[in-house]
Amino acid sequence: MKTKKLNKRIGIAILLFTAFTYSFGQTYTTYYMQAVPQAYHYNPASQPACGFHFGLPAYNNITISNTLISPSDLLLVDPESGQTITLLHPNADAGAGLENYVEGLRDIEELSVESTNNILSFGFRVKSMYFSFDATLQAKESLSLPKDFLEFMLVGWGNNETHDFTDLNINMSNYIELGVTVSKEFFNTLSIGVRPKMLLGLASISTNHSVAEVYTSNEIMSFDINSDLRMGASGLTIPLDSLGMIDFGGLELDPNLPDSPLDLFNKGLGIDLGAHLNIYDKIQLSFSALDLGYIKWDKNARVTNINGSFSFEGVELKTNNDDDTVGFADRMVDSLKENLKFSSTSSPFTTRLDPKIIAGGRIFLTPGLSVGLLSVTEIEQTRTTQDFILLGNLHPRKGFSLSASYSLFGKSHKSFGLGMGTRVGPFNTFWAFDYIPMQVDKLTSESLDKIPLIHGIPIPVDMYKINFRFGGNFVFGCRKQKKLSRDLPLYQSTDWQY
Protein backbone atom coordinates (compact mmCIF):
# COMPACT_ATOMS: atom_id res chain seq x y z
CA MET A 1 0.00 0.00 0.00
CA LYS A 2 1.19 3.46 -0.81
CA THR A 3 -0.35 4.66 2.45
CA LYS A 4 2.89 3.61 4.13
CA LYS A 5 4.88 5.89 1.87
CA LEU A 6 2.48 8.75 2.61
CA ASN A 7 2.84 8.19 6.36
CA LYS A 8 6.62 8.04 6.02
CA ARG A 9 6.68 11.39 4.22
CA ILE A 10 4.50 12.93 6.91
CA GLY A 11 6.80 11.49 9.56
CA ILE A 12 9.88 12.92 7.85
CA ALA A 13 8.13 16.30 7.65
CA ILE A 14 7.62 16.15 11.44
CA LEU A 15 11.32 15.43 11.91
CA LEU A 16 12.35 18.26 9.59
CA PHE A 17 10.08 20.73 11.37
CA THR A 18 11.35 19.60 14.76
CA ALA A 19 15.02 19.57 13.82
CA PHE A 20 15.11 23.11 12.50
CA THR A 21 12.65 24.74 14.91
CA TYR A 22 14.68 26.26 17.70
CA SER A 23 14.34 29.48 19.61
CA PHE A 24 15.16 31.09 22.89
CA GLY A 25 14.70 30.00 26.45
CA GLN A 26 15.28 29.09 30.07
CA THR A 27 18.86 30.28 30.55
CA TYR A 28 20.32 28.94 33.78
CA THR A 29 23.61 30.61 32.81
CA THR A 30 22.23 33.76 34.46
CA TYR A 31 21.40 32.03 37.79
CA TYR A 32 24.26 33.73 39.67
CA MET A 33 24.61 36.84 37.46
CA GLN A 34 24.04 39.80 39.76
CA ALA A 35 24.38 42.02 36.70
CA VAL A 36 20.88 40.73 35.79
CA PRO A 37 18.33 42.29 38.18
CA GLN A 38 15.76 39.68 37.11
CA ALA A 39 17.95 36.85 38.48
CA TYR A 40 15.28 36.59 41.19
CA HIS A 41 13.12 34.87 38.56
CA TYR A 42 15.37 31.84 39.12
CA ASN A 43 15.78 32.30 42.88
CA PRO A 44 13.56 34.78 44.76
CA ALA A 45 16.32 35.16 47.38
CA SER A 46 18.65 36.79 44.82
CA GLN A 47 18.81 40.53 45.31
CA PRO A 48 19.79 42.97 42.53
CA ALA A 49 23.09 44.74 43.11
CA CYS A 50 21.66 48.27 42.86
CA GLY A 51 19.02 49.89 45.01
CA PHE A 52 16.40 50.33 42.27
CA HIS A 53 15.67 48.84 38.85
CA PHE A 54 13.09 49.40 36.16
CA GLY A 55 12.89 46.70 33.49
CA LEU A 56 12.40 47.64 29.87
CA PRO A 57 9.50 45.96 28.01
CA ALA A 58 12.06 44.47 25.58
CA TYR A 59 13.05 41.93 28.27
CA ASN A 60 12.28 38.50 26.83
CA ASN A 61 12.79 34.88 27.73
CA ILE A 62 11.54 32.44 25.06
CA THR A 63 12.02 28.67 25.01
CA ILE A 64 11.76 25.92 22.44
CA SER A 65 12.91 22.57 23.77
CA ASN A 66 13.27 19.63 21.39
CA THR A 67 14.11 16.16 22.69
CA LEU A 68 13.31 14.37 19.44
CA ILE A 69 16.02 15.10 16.91
CA SER A 70 19.08 17.17 16.16
CA PRO A 71 19.71 18.51 12.63
CA SER A 72 22.73 16.22 12.45
CA ASP A 73 20.48 13.18 13.03
CA LEU A 74 18.96 13.74 9.60
CA LEU A 75 22.34 13.39 7.88
CA LEU A 76 24.40 10.23 7.52
CA VAL A 77 27.57 9.16 5.77
CA ASP A 78 26.93 6.91 2.78
CA PRO A 79 28.76 3.62 3.53
CA GLU A 80 29.43 3.18 -0.18
CA SER A 81 30.52 6.63 -1.41
CA GLY A 82 31.44 8.40 1.81
CA GLN A 83 29.19 11.33 0.82
CA THR A 84 26.64 13.04 3.05
CA ILE A 85 23.16 11.57 2.65
CA THR A 86 19.82 11.96 4.43
CA LEU A 87 17.66 9.43 6.23
CA LEU A 88 15.53 9.13 3.07
CA HIS A 89 18.44 8.01 0.87
CA PRO A 90 18.18 4.38 -0.33
CA ASN A 91 21.64 3.63 1.11
CA ALA A 92 20.65 4.89 4.57
CA ASP A 93 19.36 1.46 5.57
CA ALA A 94 22.77 -0.04 4.88
CA GLY A 95 24.21 2.09 7.67
CA ALA A 96 22.07 3.80 10.31
CA GLY A 97 18.63 4.24 8.74
CA LEU A 98 15.25 5.16 10.13
CA GLU A 99 14.89 1.85 11.97
CA ASN A 100 18.06 2.41 13.97
CA TYR A 101 17.10 6.01 14.66
CA VAL A 102 13.63 5.06 15.94
CA GLU A 103 15.10 2.23 18.03
CA GLY A 104 17.16 4.78 19.99
CA LEU A 105 14.18 7.00 20.88
CA ARG A 106 12.74 7.22 24.37
CA ASP A 107 9.19 6.04 25.15
CA ILE A 108 7.95 9.66 24.95
CA GLU A 109 9.66 12.50 23.10
CA GLU A 110 8.52 16.10 23.38
CA LEU A 111 8.61 19.39 21.54
CA SER A 112 7.78 22.34 23.80
CA VAL A 113 7.69 26.11 23.34
CA GLU A 114 7.75 28.44 26.33
CA SER A 115 7.98 32.23 26.38
CA THR A 116 8.09 35.01 28.97
CA ASN A 117 7.58 38.58 27.80
CA ASN A 118 7.93 41.48 30.19
CA ILE A 119 5.03 43.92 30.52
CA LEU A 120 6.19 45.76 33.64
CA SER A 121 9.11 45.15 36.02
CA PHE A 122 10.53 47.27 38.83
CA GLY A 123 12.06 46.82 42.27
CA PHE A 124 13.64 48.70 45.15
CA ARG A 125 15.68 48.06 48.29
CA VAL A 126 14.76 48.91 51.88
CA LYS A 127 17.83 48.22 54.06
CA SER A 128 18.34 44.42 53.96
CA MET A 129 15.12 43.75 52.07
CA TYR A 130 14.32 43.96 48.37
CA PHE A 131 10.82 44.30 46.90
CA SER A 132 9.95 43.84 43.24
CA PHE A 133 6.86 43.61 41.06
CA ASP A 134 6.63 41.89 37.68
CA ALA A 135 3.81 41.59 35.17
CA THR A 136 4.65 39.12 32.41
CA LEU A 137 2.87 37.40 29.56
CA GLN A 138 3.49 33.65 29.77
CA ALA A 139 2.88 31.10 27.03
CA LYS A 140 3.67 27.41 26.76
CA GLU A 141 2.81 24.89 24.06
CA SER A 142 3.96 21.28 24.11
CA LEU A 143 3.49 18.25 21.89
CA SER A 144 4.30 14.80 23.27
CA LEU A 145 5.13 12.09 20.72
CA PRO A 146 5.14 8.45 21.88
CA LYS A 147 7.69 6.11 20.36
CA ASP A 148 4.91 3.89 18.99
CA PHE A 149 3.53 6.82 16.98
CA LEU A 150 6.93 7.77 15.54
CA GLU A 151 7.67 4.16 14.62
CA PHE A 152 4.26 3.89 12.96
CA MET A 153 4.82 7.05 10.91
CA LEU A 154 8.50 6.58 10.01
CA VAL A 155 9.09 2.84 9.74
CA GLY A 156 5.61 1.54 9.03
CA TRP A 157 3.61 -1.31 10.48
CA GLY A 158 3.33 -5.04 10.20
CA ASN A 159 0.63 -7.68 10.19
CA ASN A 160 -1.43 -8.15 13.37
CA GLU A 161 0.19 -5.29 15.33
CA THR A 162 -1.30 -2.93 17.94
CA HIS A 163 0.19 0.55 18.36
CA ASP A 164 -0.41 2.61 21.51
CA PHE A 165 -0.89 6.35 20.88
CA THR A 166 -2.22 7.18 24.37
CA ASP A 167 0.64 9.59 25.11
CA LEU A 168 0.15 11.58 21.88
CA ASN A 169 -1.06 14.83 23.44
CA ILE A 170 -0.95 18.58 23.05
CA ASN A 171 -0.94 21.17 25.85
CA MET A 172 -1.24 24.90 25.17
CA SER A 173 -1.61 27.59 27.81
CA ASN A 174 -1.39 31.40 27.79
CA TYR A 175 -1.73 33.56 30.89
CA ILE A 176 -0.66 36.82 32.55
CA GLU A 177 1.49 36.44 35.65
CA LEU A 178 1.47 39.12 38.36
CA GLY A 179 4.23 38.49 40.90
CA VAL A 180 5.53 40.30 43.98
CA THR A 181 8.99 39.23 45.17
CA VAL A 182 10.10 39.88 48.75
CA SER A 183 13.60 38.91 49.91
CA LYS A 184 15.59 39.56 53.07
CA GLU A 185 19.19 39.08 54.15
CA PHE A 186 19.99 37.88 57.67
CA PHE A 187 23.40 38.66 59.22
CA ASN A 188 25.08 38.68 55.78
CA THR A 189 24.85 34.87 55.90
CA LEU A 190 21.34 33.80 54.95
CA SER A 191 18.93 35.30 52.44
CA ILE A 192 15.44 33.99 51.77
CA GLY A 193 12.84 35.03 49.24
CA VAL A 194 9.26 34.35 48.29
CA ARG A 195 7.31 35.30 45.19
CA PRO A 196 3.51 34.83 45.39
CA LYS A 197 1.82 35.11 42.01
CA MET A 198 -1.66 35.73 40.67
CA LEU A 199 -2.28 33.97 37.37
CA LEU A 200 -4.83 35.33 34.90
CA GLY A 201 -5.61 32.64 32.34
CA LEU A 202 -6.13 33.78 28.74
CA ALA A 203 -6.46 30.53 26.77
CA SER A 204 -5.82 26.82 27.21
CA ILE A 205 -6.14 23.79 24.93
CA SER A 206 -5.16 20.27 25.98
CA THR A 207 -5.94 16.64 25.19
CA ASN A 208 -6.11 13.61 27.42
CA HIS A 209 -6.44 10.12 25.95
CA SER A 210 -7.71 7.24 28.05
CA VAL A 211 -7.64 5.01 24.93
CA ALA A 212 -5.84 5.67 21.64
CA GLU A 213 -4.82 2.51 19.80
CA VAL A 214 -4.30 1.49 16.19
CA TYR A 215 -4.52 -2.11 15.00
CA THR A 216 -2.96 -3.03 11.66
CA SER A 217 -3.09 -6.14 9.52
CA ASN A 218 -2.60 -7.00 5.87
CA GLU A 219 -6.29 -6.39 5.17
CA ILE A 220 -7.46 -3.62 7.51
CA MET A 221 -6.45 -0.79 9.83
CA SER A 222 -8.67 0.04 12.82
CA PHE A 223 -8.63 2.84 15.37
CA ASP A 224 -10.02 2.91 18.92
CA ILE A 225 -10.17 6.25 20.73
CA ASN A 226 -11.62 7.71 23.90
CA SER A 227 -10.23 11.19 24.38
CA ASP A 228 -11.07 14.51 26.02
CA LEU A 229 -10.33 17.83 24.34
CA ARG A 230 -10.34 20.64 26.91
CA MET A 231 -10.49 24.32 25.96
CA GLY A 232 -10.83 27.52 27.94
CA ALA A 233 -10.76 31.05 26.51
CA SER A 234 -11.25 34.21 28.54
CA GLY A 235 -13.63 36.64 26.85
CA LEU A 236 -14.49 34.31 23.96
CA THR A 237 -17.48 32.09 23.24
CA ILE A 238 -16.68 28.52 22.18
CA PRO A 239 -19.23 27.29 19.60
CA LEU A 240 -19.78 23.73 18.40
CA ASP A 241 -20.13 22.42 14.85
CA SER A 242 -22.81 20.01 13.60
CA LEU A 243 -20.93 16.99 14.99
CA GLY A 244 -20.64 18.44 18.49
CA MET A 245 -16.95 19.27 18.04
CA ILE A 246 -15.42 22.63 18.99
CA ASP A 247 -15.67 25.01 16.03
CA PHE A 248 -12.36 26.89 16.20
CA GLY A 249 -13.31 29.03 13.20
CA GLY A 250 -16.41 30.32 14.95
CA LEU A 251 -14.76 31.81 18.05
CA GLU A 252 -16.24 35.21 18.89
CA LEU A 253 -16.00 37.81 21.62
CA ASP A 254 -18.32 37.07 24.51
CA PRO A 255 -21.15 39.64 24.39
CA ASN A 256 -21.69 39.29 28.15
CA LEU A 257 -18.37 40.67 29.41
CA PRO A 258 -18.14 41.32 33.18
CA ASP A 259 -17.87 44.85 34.62
CA SER A 260 -14.65 44.13 36.49
CA PRO A 261 -11.58 43.44 34.29
CA LEU A 262 -10.31 40.78 36.72
CA ASP A 263 -13.59 38.86 36.42
CA LEU A 264 -12.85 38.39 32.73
CA PHE A 265 -9.99 35.97 33.38
CA ASN A 266 -9.74 32.38 34.51
CA LYS A 267 -7.77 32.74 37.75
CA GLY A 268 -5.05 30.77 39.46
CA LEU A 269 -2.35 31.07 42.10
CA GLY A 270 1.34 30.26 42.17
CA ILE A 271 4.43 30.72 44.28
CA ASP A 272 8.25 30.68 43.96
CA LEU A 273 10.54 30.02 46.91
CA GLY A 274 14.30 30.47 47.29
CA ALA A 275 17.25 30.72 49.67
CA HIS A 276 21.02 31.40 49.65
CA LEU A 277 23.34 30.36 52.50
CA ASN A 278 26.90 31.71 52.77
CA ILE A 279 29.47 29.47 54.50
CA TYR A 280 33.00 30.53 55.49
CA ASP A 281 32.85 33.61 53.26
CA LYS A 282 33.83 31.65 50.14
CA ILE A 283 31.00 29.10 49.77
CA GLN A 284 27.39 29.79 48.86
CA LEU A 285 24.64 27.14 48.80
CA SER A 286 21.38 27.81 46.93
CA PHE A 287 17.91 26.32 46.55
CA SER A 288 14.80 27.41 44.68
CA ALA A 289 11.41 25.91 43.85
CA LEU A 290 9.66 27.66 40.97
CA ASP A 291 6.23 27.62 39.34
CA LEU A 292 4.30 25.83 42.07
CA GLY A 293 0.74 26.64 41.07
CA TYR A 294 -2.39 26.08 39.01
CA ILE A 295 -5.09 27.81 36.94
CA LYS A 296 -8.77 26.91 37.20
CA TRP A 297 -10.57 27.35 33.89
CA ASP A 298 -14.23 27.96 34.78
CA LYS A 299 -15.12 30.83 32.42
CA ASN A 300 -15.95 29.94 28.81
CA ALA A 301 -14.57 26.46 29.39
CA ARG A 302 -15.63 23.41 27.41
CA VAL A 303 -14.69 19.72 27.50
CA THR A 304 -15.41 17.63 24.40
CA ASN A 305 -15.24 13.85 24.58
CA ILE A 306 -14.41 11.87 21.43
CA ASN A 307 -15.28 8.20 21.63
CA GLY A 308 -15.56 5.42 19.08
CA SER A 309 -13.89 2.99 16.70
CA PHE A 310 -13.48 3.02 12.96
CA SER A 311 -11.59 1.10 10.35
CA PHE A 312 -10.70 1.29 6.68
CA GLU A 313 -8.88 -0.75 4.09
CA GLY A 314 -5.78 0.39 2.30
CA VAL A 315 -5.94 2.22 -1.01
CA GLU A 316 -3.72 1.90 -4.02
CA LEU A 317 -2.87 5.38 -5.23
CA LYS A 318 -2.37 5.60 -8.97
CA THR A 319 0.23 7.90 -10.41
CA ASN A 320 -1.14 11.29 -11.55
CA ASN A 321 -4.67 10.37 -10.53
CA ASP A 322 -5.99 12.89 -8.02
CA ASP A 323 -9.45 11.29 -8.00
CA ASP A 324 -8.11 8.28 -6.10
CA THR A 325 -6.59 10.51 -3.42
CA VAL A 326 -9.75 12.61 -3.06
CA GLY A 327 -11.92 9.50 -2.92
CA PHE A 328 -9.77 7.94 -0.23
CA ALA A 329 -9.90 11.11 1.87
CA ASP A 330 -13.70 11.40 1.46
CA ARG A 331 -14.24 7.78 2.50
CA MET A 332 -12.05 8.27 5.55
CA VAL A 333 -13.95 11.43 6.61
CA ASP A 334 -17.29 9.65 6.15
CA SER A 335 -16.06 6.77 8.29
CA LEU A 336 -15.05 9.20 11.04
CA LYS A 337 -18.46 10.89 11.01
CA GLU A 338 -20.33 7.59 11.20
CA ASN A 339 -18.28 5.91 13.93
CA LEU A 340 -17.04 8.65 16.24
CA LYS A 341 -19.31 10.21 18.85
CA PHE A 342 -18.74 13.75 20.09
CA SER A 343 -20.22 15.02 23.36
CA SER A 344 -19.46 18.44 24.77
CA THR A 345 -20.13 19.99 28.16
CA SER A 346 -19.42 23.38 29.71
CA SER A 347 -17.29 21.87 32.45
CA PRO A 348 -14.52 23.62 34.43
CA PHE A 349 -11.07 22.05 34.54
CA THR A 350 -7.72 22.78 36.17
CA THR A 351 -4.23 22.93 34.69
CA ARG A 352 -1.01 23.04 36.67
CA LEU A 353 2.23 24.86 36.02
CA ASP A 354 5.45 22.97 35.31
CA PRO A 355 7.47 23.11 38.59
CA LYS A 356 11.25 23.45 38.57
CA ILE A 357 13.52 22.48 41.47
CA ILE A 358 17.01 24.01 41.43
CA ALA A 359 19.69 23.18 44.02
CA GLY A 360 23.41 23.79 44.03
CA GLY A 361 26.21 26.04 45.15
CA ARG A 362 29.34 27.89 44.17
CA ILE A 363 32.83 28.60 45.50
CA PHE A 364 34.53 32.00 45.29
CA LEU A 365 38.08 31.41 44.10
CA THR A 366 38.87 35.13 44.20
CA PRO A 367 36.66 38.20 44.67
CA GLY A 368 34.63 38.36 41.47
CA LEU A 369 35.42 34.82 40.30
CA SER A 370 33.27 31.83 41.25
CA VAL A 371 32.56 28.32 39.99
CA GLY A 372 29.54 26.22 40.87
CA LEU A 373 27.22 23.33 40.11
CA LEU A 374 23.43 23.32 39.71
CA SER A 375 20.98 20.43 39.78
CA VAL A 376 17.92 21.32 37.68
CA THR A 377 14.77 19.16 37.85
CA GLU A 378 11.87 20.12 35.57
CA ILE A 379 8.53 18.41 36.21
CA GLU A 380 6.64 18.75 32.93
CA GLN A 381 3.18 17.50 31.96
CA THR A 382 4.34 14.20 30.48
CA ARG A 383 7.84 13.66 31.89
CA THR A 384 10.44 14.77 34.42
CA THR A 385 13.88 15.84 33.24
CA GLN A 386 17.10 16.10 35.22
CA ASP A 387 20.21 18.06 34.32
CA PHE A 388 23.44 19.06 36.06
CA ILE A 389 25.06 22.31 34.98
CA LEU A 390 28.57 23.60 35.69
CA LEU A 391 28.65 27.38 36.12
CA GLY A 392 31.40 29.98 36.10
CA ASN A 393 30.98 33.70 36.85
CA LEU A 394 33.59 36.40 36.34
CA HIS A 395 33.45 40.14 37.13
CA PRO A 396 36.75 41.44 35.70
CA ARG A 397 35.84 45.10 36.19
CA LYS A 398 33.11 47.30 37.54
CA GLY A 399 29.93 47.30 35.48
CA PHE A 400 30.90 44.23 33.47
CA SER A 401 30.27 40.53 34.12
CA LEU A 402 30.61 37.26 32.24
CA SER A 403 29.04 33.85 32.84
CA ALA A 404 29.56 30.44 31.31
CA SER A 405 27.82 27.08 31.74
CA TYR A 406 28.26 23.48 30.63
CA SER A 407 25.52 20.83 30.64
CA LEU A 408 26.85 17.54 32.02
CA PHE A 409 24.13 15.04 31.18
CA GLY A 410 21.16 14.44 28.92
CA LYS A 411 20.90 14.91 25.18
CA SER A 412 22.43 18.40 25.46
CA HIS A 413 25.57 17.35 27.36
CA LYS A 414 27.75 18.36 24.40
CA SER A 415 26.84 22.02 24.74
CA PHE A 416 27.74 25.15 26.68
CA GLY A 417 26.26 28.53 27.54
CA LEU A 418 27.53 32.11 27.61
CA GLY A 419 26.17 35.26 29.22
CA MET A 420 27.24 38.89 29.60
CA GLY A 421 25.97 41.85 31.59
CA THR A 422 27.03 45.48 31.30
CA ARG A 423 26.22 48.77 33.00
CA VAL A 424 26.94 52.16 31.46
CA GLY A 425 25.68 54.90 33.74
CA PRO A 426 22.12 53.97 34.72
CA PHE A 427 21.56 51.67 31.75
CA ASN A 428 22.00 47.92 32.28
CA THR A 429 21.85 45.33 29.50
CA PHE A 430 22.29 41.58 29.51
CA TRP A 431 22.07 38.57 27.21
CA ALA A 432 22.69 34.86 27.58
CA PHE A 433 22.85 31.81 25.31
CA ASP A 434 22.42 28.26 26.58
CA TYR A 435 22.98 24.89 24.88
CA ILE A 436 25.36 26.13 22.19
CA PRO A 437 26.62 23.02 20.31
CA MET A 438 30.32 22.27 20.72
CA GLN A 439 30.64 20.46 17.38
CA VAL A 440 29.42 21.13 13.85
CA ASP A 441 29.70 19.20 10.60
CA LYS A 442 29.59 20.60 7.10
CA LEU A 443 27.01 19.55 4.54
CA THR A 444 29.14 18.39 1.61
CA SER A 445 28.38 16.29 -1.44
CA GLU A 446 29.34 16.25 -5.09
CA SER A 447 25.70 16.90 -5.96
CA LEU A 448 25.75 20.09 -3.85
CA ASP A 449 28.88 21.64 -5.33
CA LYS A 450 26.82 23.79 -7.69
CA ILE A 451 24.63 25.14 -4.88
CA PRO A 452 26.85 27.60 -2.96
CA LEU A 453 24.19 28.45 -0.38
CA ILE A 454 23.93 24.80 0.70
CA HIS A 455 27.34 23.31 0.03
CA GLY A 456 29.54 23.56 3.12
CA ILE A 457 26.77 24.82 5.40
CA PRO A 458 27.55 23.99 9.07
CA ILE A 459 25.20 21.45 10.67
CA PRO A 460 25.13 21.44 14.50
CA VAL A 461 25.84 18.05 16.09
CA ASP A 462 23.62 16.92 19.00
CA MET A 463 21.78 20.27 19.15
CA TYR A 464 18.43 19.47 20.72
CA LYS A 465 17.75 22.98 21.97
CA ILE A 466 19.33 26.41 22.04
CA ASN A 467 18.16 29.21 24.29
CA PHE A 468 18.55 32.97 24.23
CA ARG A 469 17.62 35.56 26.82
CA PHE A 470 18.08 39.31 26.60
CA GLY A 471 16.87 42.47 28.26
CA GLY A 472 17.63 45.89 29.66
CA ASN A 473 17.02 47.89 32.82
CA PHE A 474 17.48 51.34 34.24
CA VAL A 475 19.29 50.96 37.58
CA PHE A 476 19.94 53.52 40.31
CA GLY A 477 21.37 53.58 43.82
CA CYS A 478 24.44 51.51 42.99
CA ARG A 479 26.96 53.74 44.79
CA LYS A 480 24.85 53.79 47.93
CA GLN A 481 24.70 50.02 47.93
CA LYS A 482 28.46 49.90 47.46
CA LYS A 483 28.94 51.88 50.70
CA LEU A 484 26.69 49.49 52.59
CA SER A 485 28.79 46.50 51.52
CA ARG A 486 32.19 47.80 52.64
CA ASP A 487 31.99 46.15 56.06
CA LEU A 488 31.41 42.69 54.55
CA PRO A 489 34.18 40.12 54.07
CA LEU A 490 36.01 40.72 50.78
CA TYR A 491 34.47 37.73 49.01
CA GLN A 492 30.94 38.80 49.91
CA SER A 493 31.55 42.50 49.31
CA THR A 494 30.10 44.02 46.16
CA ASP A 495 32.91 46.59 45.74
CA TRP A 496 34.22 44.78 42.66
CA GLN A 497 30.83 44.80 40.92
CA TYR A 498 30.40 48.56 40.31
Protein Blocks (a to p, Z undefined) as FASTA:
>chain_A
ZZlmmmmmmmmmmmmmmmmmccddddfklmmmmklmklmmmomkbccfbfbdcddfklcc
dddddfkbcfklmpccdfklopacdfklmklmmmmcfklmmmmpcfbdcddddddddfbd
cdddehjaccdddddddddddddddfklmmmmmnopcehiacdfklgccddddddddddd
ddddehhlaccdddddddddfbdcddddfbdcddddfkbccdddddddddddehiacddd
fkopacfklgccdfbbcfblklmpccdddddddddddeehlaccddddehiacdddfehp
acdddedddddddddddehiaklmmmmmmmmmmmmmmmpccddddddddddddddddddd
dddfbghiacdddddddddfkbccddddddddddfbghiacdddddfbdjklmccddddd
ddehjbccddddehiafbdcddddfklmmmmklgopacdehiabdcddddddddehklmm
mmmmmmpcfklpcklmZZ
